[in-house]
Amino acid sequence: MTPTIAKIVWTVCVIAWYVIRYPYERKAKRTAVARSRRDWREVTLLTISLSGLGIIPGAYVATGFGRVGDYAFSASRAWAGVAVFALSLWLFRRTHKDLGRNWSVSLEVRDGHRLVTEGVYRHVRHPMYTAFFLWAVAQALLLQNWIAGPAGLVGFGTLFVFRVFREEAMMLETFGEEYRAYARRTKRLVPWVF
């Protein structure tokens, strides 16, 4: 494994992420939105997350922007990044499959929305967030640069911290006691832990 191959792997994984998401995005767009919280705050958080997981590392990979932050490359760290990204993509696909038309990139409730509590959602309330955190960790391991590597943790971490409680409040408004009971028996990100 070399730094160039690690950058290629990161690029391939980002493309794979898009390939996984695209069909679900198309299906979701065909289902009307019953309620939306897509406001300036939501758009700002999505932009920050996109910057950390896509724009900053993409600029680094494509142009070398920020290479001043490079540090000694470790092939073993990069291989660990490959494994973590593979796990992230598997979980990402499962969350989309389990959610189906209930999925949305933003805080939205769709017509006919139902509370999904099976599949990976049986164990964790926000497995898609877990998948994104795994992506961010994989990015830090693959792109061994003090700017591009941790940008995903900062970008997505910001979205998570300022969004998860709003999302859970929206689910509570929509599903009431059913969501309360679900929240009592599951953790936010990691089964039995967090």
N, C-alpha and C positions, 0 to 999 in steps of 0.2 A: 504494500500500500504506500502510495506517495501522496503529497499534498494535492497534486493535480487529479489523481484518481479519486481522492476524497471529495474534491469539488465536483467532479463528474457524478459521483454517487449521490451527493446532496441534490444536484440538479435533477437527476433521474427520479429521486424520491419525491421531489416537489411536483414533477410532471405526473408521477403515479398518483399523488394526492389529488390533483386536478381530475385525472381520469376517473378516480373513484367517485369524486363529488359530482361531476357534471350530470350524469343521468338522474341523480336524486334532486339536483337543483332544478332541472327541467320539469320533473314531475311535481315538485313542490310549487312551482310557479303556476301550475294549472289549478291549484286548489286555492280558493279565495281566502283572504286573510280576514278573520273576524275581529281581531284586536291587535294593535301594533304599538310598540314603545320605541319605534325607530325615530329617535329625536337626535338633536345635535350631540348629545352626550354619547349615545350609542354609535353614531357615525364616527365620532372622535376616537372612541375606544377601538372600533374595528380598524381604523386607520393606523393607530399606534401598533396594534397587533400585526397588521400587514407589513408595517415598516420593519418590525423586528424579525418576523419569520420569512419575509420575502424581499422587500426593497433593499435593506442594508446588506444582507448576505448575498443577494443577487448581484448587487453592484460590486461587491468584493469578488465574487466568483467570476463575473464577466469582465471586470476592468482592473481588478487588483486594488480598487479604492480602499484605503484604510490598511494597506499592507504593512504600514509602520507598526501595527499592532500584532504582527506575526510573532510567534514564539516557537521554540524547538518542536518540530513535528514528531509525534509518536504514532507509529503504525498500530500499536495495540489499542491506543485510545480511538483511533479511526475505525478499527474493526469493531470495537465496542459500540461506536456510533452507528455502524451498519446494522448491528443486531438490534439496537434500540429503535432505529428508524423502521426496521421491518416490523417490530412489535407495534409501533405507533400506527403504521399503515394498516395492519391487520385489525387493530382496535377501531380505527377510523372507519374502515369498511363495515365492520360489525355494527357500529353505532348507527350508521346510515341505513343499513339493512333493517335493523330493529325499529328505527323511527319511521321509515317509509315516508309517507306524505306529511307526517307530523313535524318533519324537520324544517328549520328555517335558519338562515345565516344570521338573522337579527332576532330581537325579542318580539316574537309574533305568536299568536294563537290562530290556527286555521279553522275554517268551517269543518265541523265533524272531528275536531281535535280530540284525541283520547290520551289518557295518561299511560305511557308505555312503562311497564314494570317487568317485562320478560327479557330474555336474552341477557346481554351484558348489563342491562338496566336492572336486572334482578339483584345485582350485587352493589352497584354504584349509581348514584343519581346523575352524575355528570361524566360519563365515560368519554364523551367527545373532548371535554376539557382535559381529561387524563391523556388522551391521544395527542393533543396539542402540546401538553407539557413534555411528553415523551419525544415529540418532534424537536422541541426546543433543546432538550438534553442532547439528543442525537446531533443537532446542529452544532452545539458547543464542542462535542467530541470530534466531529468531522472537520469543521472549519476552525482550525487551531490558530485563532486570531482573537485578541482581546476585544475587538470591536464587533466583528461579524458573528463570532461564536456565541457569546452570551446575549446578543441582541434579541434573540427569540425568547429567552427567559424573561428579559425585561419587558419586551413588547407584549407577549401573551400574558405574562404575570400581571401586568397593569390591567389588561382587559378583564382577567379573571377576578382580581380583587374588587374592581369597581362595578362588575356586572353580575356576579353570581347571586348576590342577595336580591337584586332587582328581579332576576329571572325566577328565583324561588318565590318571591312575593307574587309574581304574576301567576305562577303555577298554583299557589295557594288560593288566590282569588278565583281561578278557573275551576279547580278541582276540590277545594275545601278540605274536608276531613280525609278524603281518599289520599290527598297529597301529604297531609300531616302524618297519617299512618305509614305511608311509604317512606317519608323522611326519617321517621323513628327507626325503621328497620334497615336503612342503608346509610352508607357514608358518602361524602361528596365526591371524592376522587379515587381513593384506594380502598378496596374491600377490607372491612374490619379495622381500618387504621385511621383514615382521614377523609 
